Amino acid sequence: QVQLVESGGGLVQPGGSLRLSCAARGSILRINAMRWYRQTPGKERELVAAITNGGITDYADSVKGRFIISRDRSLQMNSLKPEDTAVYYCNADIVQYGSSIANVYWGQGTQVTVSS
């Protein structure tokens, strides 16, 4: 059994910073890649940032230069804007012990609200 658990969300003023973490629990042999998504009511889930196990990163245009994804599965969010308000989810391709196949796992989400 594998679990991803996000933490670090909350309320922050515009221009502020937050650091989201994603804890991976269970019988994990390897994490091939992980991503952060976000979703607001009535909209599709949006890919925010991704990182491979080799450390190659990619970002949505809307967060480039402001967000940083790291190999410890964290997402540093700087210069936050009201439009960054959303539920943020971590997602990872995980290979469990005893398997050669990576399965995709999701966390339960953490709310980020940017407001004055």
Buried (B, 14 or more C-beta within 10 A) or exposed (E): EBEBEBEBBEEBEEEBEBEBBBEBEEEBEEBEBBBBBBBEEEEEBBEBBBBBEEEEEEBBEEBEEBBBBBEEBBBBBBEBEEEBBBBBBBBBBBBBEEEEEBEEBBBEBBEBBBEE
